[in-house]
């Protein structure tokens, strides 16, 4: 059983630790950090393709002075030689690995790894379940913009059902007292998501004027057997374009966890919009992941 802390979902962090992660991230962006992970070996294991998260974790680990090893599924004995997941992580622990960063298509896999690994496990995305560090960097981006999210309205548009980013972010936004509006067809935004502080709407145009921030989600086609809505209908009802941008409030911002699909959830006009914050999200991801690593390894 593990004896050291992991980050499987944001429920693993207290309210105070939320603030501490953000404070450390600000510090790490302001000045080059000390090698606070010097002598710590980190292994990144990604069972799904990734550009932003994988590169971000690598940079975060290297900037903190860690020793970094990247493994692909083809490197893992348990997939090819009959070894169990438990045997694999026990081997990694015996090699002196202190941190495992894991992305996997199946919900619960990072939690399963954490039960056998006497080190720190960070969930870099598991199935449709959770993506805690992406939610943290999205929150950090919002807080840098608005200072406080209490009373702010964040609209999340698109495939909420299959989005691990959305699942983590909705819970986190409520912890910070933001009002959340989920927008999309029933197949992507089921009624079960409605709760205190979380409203469901089908009409994107009717909600746009209320937004302080709009977070667009891509359709998770790799997780859908057959599309419940035609692309043409989705585009007509839910794509953010020049006309819809014109109904946003002057201070409103637009975000996307990436990768974004031009022509489906947004048009090129969004990328030229003054409130487009995608690049800032990506930039903040390195510092936020540095802060998470530092908090888990070195404590409060």
Secondary structure, DSSP 8 states (H G I E B T S, - for coil): ---S--BSSGGGS-HHHHHHHHHHHHHHHHS----TTTT-EEEEEESS--SHHHHHHHHHHHHTT-EEEEE-GGG-HHHHSS--HHHHHHHHHHTTEEEEEEEESSTTHHHHHHHH-SSEEEEEEETTTB-HHHHHHHHHHHHHHHS--TT-EEEEES--TT-HHHHHHHHHHHHTT-EEEEES-TTTS-GGG-BTTEEEES-HHHHHTT-SEEEE----GGG-SS-SS-HHHHHHHH-B-HHHHTTS-TT-EEEE-S---BTTTB-HHHHTSTTB-HHHHHHHHHHHHHHHHHHHHH--
